[in-house]
Amino acid sequence: MSIVAQSYKVVSDSPLDIISFEECLVNSWAGEEALLLFYVNAPSVIIGRNQNYWREVSPLCKVPVFRRVSGGGAVYHDEGNLNWALIVPRAIHSQDDELAAVASAIGTLGVYARPGARGGIFVSLGDGETQGKISGTARRFGTRNVLHHGTMLVSADIAALKASLGGIKVFEDSSIASVPGHPVNLSRFLSSLSIEELMLHLSRTLAGSAPATIELADFWNKEKTIARRVFKNPEDLERKFDFCVECEEFEAHRKQFGSKEWIIDRSPPFSVVVSNGRAKAVVLVQEGKIVQVVPLEAGDSVSARYADELTAHFEGMAFDFRMPEIMGKEYQRGIEAI
């Protein structure tokens, strides 16, 4: 893939730092070719920009949840998943070509991989029919550049992945829902493959060199811009850098993307049906709060009374995973007496 100019391994303690750094690079990358990044996150769930938190995250999820700046579906990250990202000038961006290049690089390891539906990369499993998904991708279009990034499952905890994703059932919802897939690790085919080996292979194949290292904790110099001392290899100091990330911008993104308003309340308006058995009501949630409760069926006096009771007690409250159950039980005795 000759369009890649530079390759970096980005090291950080938090997915929040990576999300913020990627957004900075979408705004600042001035090269004529693409910038390639690799990073590994601690266990976490990352939902898409336009997704419903409550629909995507399991009520039993035990890991931190973040919302990225790109679209696409919810994904699970851990130390067995290699994340890759391309910052590509819009003038040369091609989703198909970039996915084909990544899939081809995997193929040179001896595993046949191909791009598939919705930007995924797939491998054929033993039955010849089932398609295992090793990579899910998403994009974010900036003024000059496109962020095209994705996962690469190597030895991820698939049980934890499945336990962390999949939220509550919704009634009406305008969000972009995740499409269930059949996740599979590359270690199923290459048992000895490590994250570092895969990263080095992809970097050399796509960029023609090993990645330089950026430690985000040591990223800033006194001028609050990129510091040359961050690059660990002496030969990296001779490289030409085409981006300059400002600390102030990074911290502003970090504050925004780490807020409840961004992660949870940004979820598009949605509704859920609650019931105590006999009465049924629709609860409308907007910006993370219960804004309206109405009977499921017009003319149903029992459900209308139920909706009025719920409105009186819950309107304006923050929504959480327990609300449907609480609303179903809290007023059951009173409604049954009607």
Buried (B, 14 or more C-beta within 10 A) or exposed (E): BEBBBBBBBBBBEBBBBBBBBBBBBBBBBEBEBBBBBBBBBEBBBBBBBBBBBBBBBBEEBEBBBBBBBBBBBBBBBBBBBBBBBBBBBEEEBEBEEBBBBBBBBBBEBEBEBBBBEEBBBBBBBEEEEEBBBBBBBBBBBBEBBBBBBBBBBBBBBBEBBEBBBBBBEBEEBEBBBBEEBEBBBBBBBBEEBBBEBBBBBBBBBBBEBBBBBBBBEEBBEEEBBBBEEBBEEEEBEEBEEBBEBBBEBBEBBBEBBBEEEBBBBBBBBBBBBBBBEEBBBBBBBBBBBBBBBBBBEEEBEBBBBBBBBBBEBBBEEBBEBEBBEBBBEBBBEEBEEE
